[in-house]
């Protein structure tokens, strides 16, 4: 399993659409937009290589990196936002 956590969604969108428009969007929208874009590109690349599998975006799951290791933190309200097979 591969877990990817995007930590600069707002900055990424600001660089693409401009600071003013980005300031009008809520942070949760920024994260979902970036996740959707990455998901599309990831699926396209993996499928082009001949790989088959599943990819999901999940809310309520956090990767907490620390000096002596990492923890996977599960929220009580964890849910799969999007799921696709390729």
Secondary structure, DSSP 8 states (H G I E B T S, - for coil): ------S-HHHHHHHHH-HHHHHTS-HHHHHHHHHHHHHHHHHHHHHHTT---EEEEEEEEEEEEETTEEEEEEEEEEEEEEEEE-
